[in-house]
Amino acid sequence: MKLSARLAAIVAAALAAPGIVEAQPAGRGWRSTEHRVEILALPAGWDVVSSTEQSLRLTKTFEAAGLEIRERITVQVSRDTYGSVEAAVRDLRSEGFFLVDRARLAIDSLGVPFWFMSRPAGPDESAWCALLLRAGRVYVIDLRASPLDPEALSDFGRLIESFRLLADPREVGWNALGAGDGAGAEREFRAILSSQRDDVNARYGLGLAYLAQGRADDAVRELERVAPSLGLAEDVRRALGRAELARGRTSRGVSLLVQVLRDDPAWDPEVRPSILTGIGSLSGARASRQTSNPALTAIPIEFLMRLTGGDELILQSLRADFGREVDQALNTCLSSDCDGGLLTQLLAAVDFEQGMSLGLSARQSGNADDLEAAQARMAEGFKTVTLLTR
């Protein structure tokens, strides 16, 4: 515990010392853009031997007891990834290190959980390590110093005080989007793509940043570029649907958002209003018998009539037939302009499909409450058709 208390006191003194960073010469820091870490300032008297994205190596030479003594500090980012700091600690223990302390230092308003380890001092050299785990990478600050240097541990503490974790540009970009700052998000995602053109996450974020700024054409261009990699999952479909609606391609926009609801009804409160607004924006949006698909209404009617006492196999067949009709109508409206009549039926189809699935489940379980809920859900579909087509 004496070692732990000594180290804690040295680090605390370094953190409390005024003007440590300001006192260092300009440019005397280190940054790894790849690993998102920097050291604001290096301790006085230490020279840079090498500096790469992976590591920083410092050396200090002084004379004591008639001897020229050279010390070194290495800041290293592990090439291997670790699931925990404990795994890295095990590796160091095999080299003779032992755990001294675990300290959460308040650096830059962030509690940074360093692990401190030491190796028993020899007559010529003692060794200290500070370890930090972030996103699977271990950051090691390694001091090899002479017991004859009374400033070595203080320099070690000063270096740790200058340690900073940099925010990942993706994190900054997504936070900007969450705050409604489309321009700020665009700037961050563009910076990533300038060096990593194939970064799908950044390109997807860029599409959303364009959408947040009302640049629908740009948004569609970027979102369609990532769709083959991400697939037309709910998030991509929602963004594409909103972008298509924003640039006036109502048929495609509504169809994409209907697909979202078919995949996950939980999005209904967010997505349905956009669908209704899109359908309402069409000139001549009221349906007519010439513009609607009769099967998209006839099949739900037959299913509802047979639900309480009809053959279960027939119900299953009706559900499958209805799904195929909806798929065909969606494909048509994704590739060509459909008017309000067919788009209204596609929105109602979301309720019909949910009601049919719930009804089949209720028939199999014999649950009367579920049967009633199925009928109510299908009634919502008929209400949608009635309200938008009358």
GUVEX-124907 format. One line per field, with one value per residue (C-alpha): chain; residue number from 1; residue in three letters; y, x, z. Coordinates in Angstrom, 2 decimals, padded with zeros to 5 digits. Each point is the difference from the previous one (the first is absolute). Example, Ala and Ser with C-alpha at 12.3 -4.5 7.8 and 13.67 -1.06 7.14 Angstrom:
BEGIN
unit = (A A)
pos = (1 2)
code = (ALA SER)
c2 = (-004.50 003.44)
c1 = (012.30 001.37)
c3 = (007.80 -000.66)
//
This chain:
BEGIN
unit = (A A A A A A A A A A A A A A A A A A A A A A A A A A A A A A A A A A A A A A A A A A A A A A A A A A A A A A A A A A A A A A A A A A A A A A A A A A A A A A A A A A A A A A A A A A A A A A A A A A A A A A A A A A A A A A A A A A A A A A A A A A A A A A A A A A A A A A A A A A A A A A A A A A A A A A A A A A A A A A A A A A A A A A A A A A A A A A A A A A A A A A A A A A A A A A A A A A A A A A A A A A A A A A A A A A A A A A A A A A A A A A A A A A A A A A A A A A A A A A A A A A A A A A A A A A A A A A A A A A A A A A A A A A A A A A A A A A A A A A A A A A A A A A A A A A A A A A A A A A A A A A A A A A A A A A A A A A A A A A A A A A A A A A A A A A A A A A A A A A A A A A A A A A A A A A A A A A A A A A A A A A A A A A A A A A A A A A A A A A A A A A A A A A A A A A)
pos = (1 2 3 4 5 6 7 8 9 10 11 12 13 14 15 16 17 18 19 20 21 22 23 24 25 26 27 28 29 30 31 32 33 34 35 36 37 38 39 40 41 42 43 44 45 46 47 48 49 50 51 52 53 54 55 56 57 58 59 60 61 62 63 64 65 66 67 68 69 70 71 72 73 74 75 76 77 78 79 80 81 82 83 84 85 86 87 88 89 90 91 92 93 94 95 96 97 98 99 100 101 102 103 104 105 106 107 108 109 110 111 112 113 114 115 116 117 118 119 120 121 122 123 124 125 126 127 128 129 130 131 132 133 134 135 136 137 138 139 140 141 142 143 144 145 146 147 148 149 150 151 152 153 154 155 156 157 158 159 160 161 162 163 164 165 166 167 168 169 170 171 172 173 174 175 176 177 178 179 180 181 182 183 184 185 186 187 188 189 190 191 192 193 194 195 196 197 198 199 200 201 202 203 204 205 206 207 208 209 210 211 212 213 214 215 216 217 218 219 220 221 222 223 224 225 226 227 228 229 230 231 232 233 234 235 236 237 238 239 240 241 242 243 244 245 246 247 248 249 250 251 252 253 254 255 256 257 258 259 260 261 262 263 264 265 266 267 268 269 270 271 272 273 274 275 276 277 278 279 280 281 282 283 284 285 286 287 288 289 290 291 292 293 294 295 296 297 298 299 300 301 302 303 304 305 306 307 308 309 310 311 312 313 314 315 316 317 318 319 320 321 322 323 324 325 326 327 328 329 330 331 332 333 334 335 336 337 338 339 340 341 342 343 344 345 346 347 348 349 350 351 352 353 354 355 356 357 358 359 360 361 362 363 364 365 366 367 368 369 370 371 372 373 374 375 376 377 378 379 380 381 382 383 384 385 386 387 388 389 390)
code = (MET LYS LEU SER ALA ARG LEU ALA ALA ILE VAL ALA ALA ALA LEU ALA ALA PRO GLY ILE VAL GLU ALA GLN PRO ALA GLY ARG GLY TRP ARG SER THR GLU HIS ARG VAL GLU ILE LEU ALA LEU PRO ALA GLY TRP ASP VAL VAL SER SER THR GLU GLN SER LEU ARG LEU THR LYS THR PHE GLU ALA ALA GLY LEU GLU ILE ARG GLU ARG ILE THR VAL GLN VAL SER ARG ASP THR TYR GLY SER VAL GLU ALA ALA VAL ARG ASP LEU ARG SER GLU GLY PHE PHE LEU VAL ASP ARG ALA ARG LEU ALA ILE ASP SER LEU GLY VAL PRO PHE TRP PHE MET SER ARG PRO ALA GLY PRO ASP GLU SER ALA TRP CYS ALA LEU LEU LEU ARG ALA GLY ARG VAL TYR VAL ILE ASP LEU ARG ALA SER PRO LEU ASP PRO GLU ALA LEU SER ASP PHE GLY ARG LEU ILE GLU SER PHE ARG LEU LEU ALA ASP PRO ARG GLU VAL GLY TRP ASN ALA LEU GLY ALA GLY ASP GLY ALA GLY ALA GLU ARG GLU PHE ARG ALA ILE LEU SER SER GLN ARG ASP ASP VAL ASN ALA ARG TYR GLY LEU GLY LEU ALA TYR LEU ALA GLN GLY ARG ALA ASP ASP ALA VAL ARG GLU LEU GLU ARG VAL ALA PRO SER LEU GLY LEU ALA GLU ASP VAL ARG ARG ALA LEU GLY ARG ALA GLU LEU ALA ARG GLY ARG THR SER ARG GLY VAL SER LEU LEU VAL GLN VAL LEU ARG ASP ASP PRO ALA TRP ASP PRO GLU VAL ARG PRO SER ILE LEU THR GLY ILE GLY SER LEU SER GLY ALA ARG ALA SER ARG GLN THR SER ASN PRO ALA LEU THR ALA ILE PRO ILE GLU PHE LEU MET ARG LEU THR GLY GLY ASP GLU LEU ILE LEU GLN SER LEU ARG ALA ASP PHE GLY ARG GLU VAL ASP GLN ALA LEU ASN THR CYS LEU SER SER ASP CYS ASP GLY GLY LEU LEU THR GLN LEU LEU ALA ALA VAL ASP PHE GLU GLN GLY MET SER LEU GLY LEU SER ALA ARG GLN SER GLY ASN ALA ASP ASP LEU GLU ALA ALA GLN ALA ARG MET ALA GLU GLY PHE LYS THR VAL THR LEU LEU THR ARG)
c2 = (000.00 002.36 -000.09 000.64 002.97 001.43 -000.26 001.46 002.96 000.64 -000.15 002.18 002.56 000.00 000.55 002.81 001.77 003.24 000.73 -003.37 -000.08 003.69 -000.17 -002.46 001.18 000.28 -003.15 -002.23 -002.40 -003.13 -001.09 -003.26 000.73 -003.70 -000.97 003.24 000.95 002.88 001.27 003.75 000.63 -001.98 000.35 002.37 -001.50 -002.96 -000.31 -001.74 -003.02 -001.11 000.89 -002.07 -000.62 -003.09 001.29 002.86 -000.58 002.51 000.01 002.06 000.06 001.34 -000.47 -001.36 -001.47 000.54 -002.06 000.91 -001.46 -000.37 -000.49 -000.59 000.36 -001.85 000.69 -002.99 -001.01 -003.76 -001.63 -002.76 000.56 -001.02 -000.75 001.49 001.78 -003.14 -001.86 002.58 -000.04 -003.75 000.53 002.50 -002.27 -002.57 002.62 000.44 002.94 000.10 002.07 003.03 002.00 000.63 003.71 001.93 003.33 003.02 001.00 002.55 -000.52 -003.71 -002.71 -001.98 -003.41 -000.64 -003.11 000.54 -002.79 -000.13 -002.34 -000.33 002.56 -001.23 001.80 001.66 000.29 -000.07 -000.29 001.34 -000.55 001.77 -001.83 001.13 -002.03 001.65 -001.78 -003.13 001.79 000.31 003.26 -000.50 002.74 -001.74 001.66 -001.50 002.24 000.02 000.01 002.84 002.34 001.60 001.62 -003.13 -000.83 003.66 000.10 -003.18 001.69 003.11 -002.12 -001.75 003.37 001.03 -003.19 000.55 -002.32 001.61 -000.40 -002.29 002.08 -002.42 000.63 003.76 -000.29 -002.09 002.32 002.96 -001.76 -000.66 003.70 000.97 001.39 -001.41 002.23 -001.04 -003.67 000.41 001.50 -002.93 -002.73 001.68 000.10 -003.76 -000.70 002.15 -002.73 -003.00 000.14 -003.44 000.75 -001.01 001.36 003.44 000.06 -000.97 002.80 002.42 -000.91 000.75 003.26 001.09 -000.97 002.06 003.02 -000.53 -001.14 -002.93 -000.74 -000.21 -002.15 -002.49 -000.23 -000.92 -002.30 -001.95 -000.45 -001.69 -002.02 -002.93 -000.30 000.65 -001.50 001.74 -000.44 002.10 002.87 000.34 -000.34 002.63 002.47 -000.71 000.24 003.39 001.23 -001.17 001.71 003.19 000.12 -000.70 -003.67 -000.86 -003.43 -001.33 001.79 -001.36 -003.50 -000.01 001.15 -002.62 -002.61 001.35 -000.51 -003.49 -000.90 001.65 001.41 001.76 002.82 000.77 003.19 001.53 -001.29 000.00 003.80 000.38 -002.51 001.81 003.35 -001.45 -001.48 003.23 002.01 -001.79 001.80 -002.09 -002.11 -001.43 -003.55 -001.27 -003.51 000.48 000.80 -002.50 -003.73 -001.82 -002.98 002.24 000.57 -003.18 -002.41 001.74 -000.01 -003.73 -000.69 001.95 -001.81 -003.41 000.89 -001.22 -003.27 -000.61 -002.66 000.92 -001.21 002.37 002.85 -000.82 -000.07 003.38 001.48 -001.29 001.26 003.42 000.22 -000.72 002.68 002.54 -000.94 000.46 003.35 001.23 -000.96 001.89 003.15 -000.13 000.03 002.17 002.67 -001.27 002.32 000.47 -002.87 -002.81 001.69 000.24 -003.71 -000.71 001.92 -001.85 -003.26 000.50 -000.25 -002.85 -002.08 000.57 -000.90 -003.15 -001.20 000.68 -001.71 -003.17 -000.10 000.46 -002.85 -002.32 000.95 000.45 003.34 002.06 003.25 -000.40 -000.76 003.24 001.91 -001.44 001.19 003.46 000.24 -000.92 002.54 002.67 -000.99 000.39 003.36 001.18 -000.96 001.65 003.27 000.49 -001.15 001.39)
c1 = (000.00 002.96 000.67 -003.67 -000.14 003.22 -001.20 -003.38 001.66 002.29 -002.84 -002.21 002.79 000.47 -003.71 -000.10 003.13 -000.99 001.16 001.54 -001.35 000.50 003.63 000.96 001.46 -002.41 -000.32 001.31 -002.94 -001.08 -003.18 -001.13 -002.89 -000.36 -000.45 -001.70 002.38 002.36 002.46 -000.27 003.53 003.12 001.87 002.95 003.41 -001.25 000.90 -002.05 001.80 -002.84 -003.62 -002.53 -003.73 000.69 002.53 002.01 003.49 001.74 003.43 001.70 003.72 001.58 003.09 -000.02 002.74 002.45 -002.10 -001.94 -003.46 -002.60 -003.69 -002.93 -003.77 -002.03 -003.62 -001.27 -003.33 -000.40 -000.13 -002.15 -003.47 -001.00 -003.40 001.05 002.86 000.42 001.19 002.73 000.91 000.54 002.51 001.95 -000.03 001.85 002.76 000.29 -002.38 -002.50 -003.14 000.44 -003.19 -003.11 -000.70 -002.72 001.60 -002.16 001.68 -001.76 -003.31 000.20 000.71 002.79 000.50 003.73 001.59 003.45 002.57 003.61 002.96 002.30 002.79 003.47 003.23 -000.05 -003.63 -003.57 -003.07 -003.54 -002.95 -003.34 -002.64 -003.31 -002.47 -002.10 -001.97 002.08 003.35 002.32 001.91 003.21 002.18 003.21 002.72 003.48 001.91 002.98 -000.50 002.55 -002.48 -002.30 -002.10 -000.79 -003.34 -001.01 000.69 -002.06 -002.89 000.27 -000.17 -003.13 -001.52 000.43 -001.65 -003.26 -002.47 -001.29 -003.59 -000.46 -001.13 -002.88 -001.13 000.26 -001.95 -002.80 -000.22 -000.32 -002.82 -001.74 000.25 -001.44 003.30 -000.01 002.85 002.22 -000.76 000.78 003.38 000.97 -001.16 001.68 003.26 -000.19 -000.83 002.88 002.37 -002.35 -002.23 -001.47 -001.13 -003.66 -000.94 001.38 -001.70 -003.31 000.48 000.79 -003.29 -001.87 001.92 -001.11 -003.57 000.13 000.96 -002.83 002.38 -002.16 001.72 003.40 -001.47 -001.49 003.29 001.98 -002.64 -000.33 003.77 -000.04 -003.19 001.81 002.32 -002.48 -002.98 -003.35 -000.45 -002.44 002.41 001.08 -003.57 -001.28 002.68 -000.47 -003.76 000.19 002.51 -002.14 -003.05 002.02 000.98 -003.53 000.30 -003.06 -000.74 003.49 000.19 -003.32 000.85 003.30 -001.69 -002.74 002.75 001.37 -003.36 -000.33 003.40 -000.52 -003.38 001.69 000.95 -003.68 -000.24 002.96 -000.53 -003.78 -000.38 002.65 -001.86 -003.31 001.62 001.54 -003.27 -001.83 002.51 -000.90 -002.29 -003.09 001.01 -003.48 -000.22 -002.29 -000.85 002.23 003.11 -000.32 000.70 -003.27 001.84 001.52 -003.49 -001.83 002.44 -000.18 -003.80 -000.10 002.55 -002.03 -003.21 001.68 002.00 -002.36 -001.13 001.72 002.54 003.40 001.81 -002.09 000.92 003.67 -000.37 -001.75 002.78 002.65 -001.93 -000.36 003.72 000.82 -002.44 001.59 003.50 -001.01 -001.65 003.02 002.37 -002.19 -000.09 003.73 000.87 -002.79 -002.44 -003.13 -002.83 -001.65 -002.43 002.55 002.26 -002.93 -000.64 003.65 -000.25 -003.20 001.75 002.32 -003.00 -001.55 003.19 000.40 -003.64 000.24 003.11 -001.57 -003.22 001.83 001.80 -003.30 -001.63 002.88 000.00 -003.74 000.57 -003.19 001.72 002.58 -002.79 -001.71 003.27 000.52 -003.42 000.70 003.32 -001.59 -002.75 002.73 001.04 -003.54 -000.25 003.16 -001.40 -003.34 001.43 002.46 -002.15 -003.43)
c3 = (000.00 000.46 -003.72 -000.74 002.34 -001.42 -003.58 000.87 001.70 -002.98 -002.52 002.20 000.31 -003.77 -000.56 002.55 -001.21 -001.78 -003.50 -000.83 -003.52 -000.64 001.07 -002.73 -003.33 -002.91 -002.05 002.77 -000.06 -001.81 -001.73 -001.59 -002.31 -000.76 003.63 001.14 002.78 000.68 002.57 000.28 001.27 000.78 003.30 -000.11 -000.66 -002.04 -003.69 -002.70 -001.43 -002.29 -000.58 -002.00 000.03 002.12 002.52 001.46 001.38 002.28 001.58 002.66 000.78 003.18 002.13 003.53 002.18 -002.86 -002.39 -003.13 000.44 -002.73 000.80 -002.30 -000.16 -002.62 -000.85 -001.93 -001.50 -000.04 -003.42 001.42 001.37 003.49 001.46 003.34 001.73 002.08 -003.10 -000.62 003.68 -000.21 -002.80 002.08 003.03 -002.07 -000.35 003.76 000.49 002.84 000.43 002.20 -000.32 -002.03 -000.17 -001.78 -000.77 -000.81 -003.23 -002.20 001.88 -000.74 002.52 -001.70 001.63 -000.10 001.47 001.49 000.14 001.12 -000.22 003.01 -000.21 -000.83 000.70 -003.42 -001.06 001.25 -002.17 000.18 -002.36 -000.26 -002.07 -001.43 -002.07 -002.69 -002.73 000.39 -000.31 002.97 000.39 001.97 001.48 000.97 002.12 000.31 002.39 002.30 003.78 -000.05 -001.75 002.59 -002.76 -001.99 001.61 -000.04 -003.74 -000.33 001.78 -002.19 -003.14 001.26 000.87 -003.63 -001.33 -001.92 -001.67 -003.19 -001.03 -002.97 -003.03 -000.49 003.54 -000.52 -003.25 001.48 003.02 -002.37 -001.83 003.31 000.82 -003.38 -001.31 -003.52 -001.18 002.91 -000.62 -003.70 000.86 002.24 -002.38 -002.96 001.95 000.54 -003.63 -001.23 001.19 000.19 -003.06 000.65 003.55 -000.25 003.42 -000.83 -003.40 001.57 002.54 -002.82 -001.68 003.22 000.39 -003.47 000.85 003.20 -002.13 -002.48 -002.77 -001.05 -003.33 001.68 002.76 -002.46 -001.89 003.12 001.48 -003.23 -000.04 003.41 -000.54 -001.70 003.01 002.78 -001.77 -000.10 003.74 001.96 000.69 -003.63 -001.27 002.43 -001.05 -003.71 000.34 001.68 -002.58 -002.93 001.47 000.52 -003.66 -001.23 -000.93 002.04 -001.42 000.76 003.35 001.25 -001.22 001.87 003.21 -000.38 -000.18 003.27 001.69 -001.42 001.44 003.37 001.08 002.92 -002.39 -000.65 002.15 -001.81 -003.52 -000.57 000.21 -002.74 -002.17 000.48 -000.79 -003.13 -001.24 000.78 -002.03 -003.23 -002.36 -000.49 002.97 000.48 -001.20 -002.70 -001.07 -003.01 002.07 002.83 000.13 000.80 001.52 002.69 001.38 -001.03 001.68 003.43 -000.21 -000.70 002.73 002.54 -000.96 000.48 003.09 002.70 -001.55 -003.31 -000.91 001.42 -003.13 -002.12 002.36 -000.39 -003.77 000.02 002.13 -002.41 -003.05 001.58 000.74 -003.64 -001.18 002.33 -001.17 -003.61 000.65 001.94 -002.79 -002.45 002.14 000.72 -003.68 -001.46 001.12 001.74 000.92 003.36 -000.42 -000.12 002.54 002.42 -000.44 000.75 003.27 000.91 -000.89 002.97 002.35 -001.99 000.16 003.71 000.59 -002.12 001.83 003.36 -001.12 -001.08 003.33 001.85 -001.93 000.89 003.69 000.40 001.73 -000.31 000.98 -002.77 -002.46 000.95 -000.29 -003.50 -001.09 001.44 -001.83 -003.32 000.67 000.18 -003.51 -001.34 001.80 -001.78 -003.39 000.76 001.30 -002.85 -002.88 000.67)
//
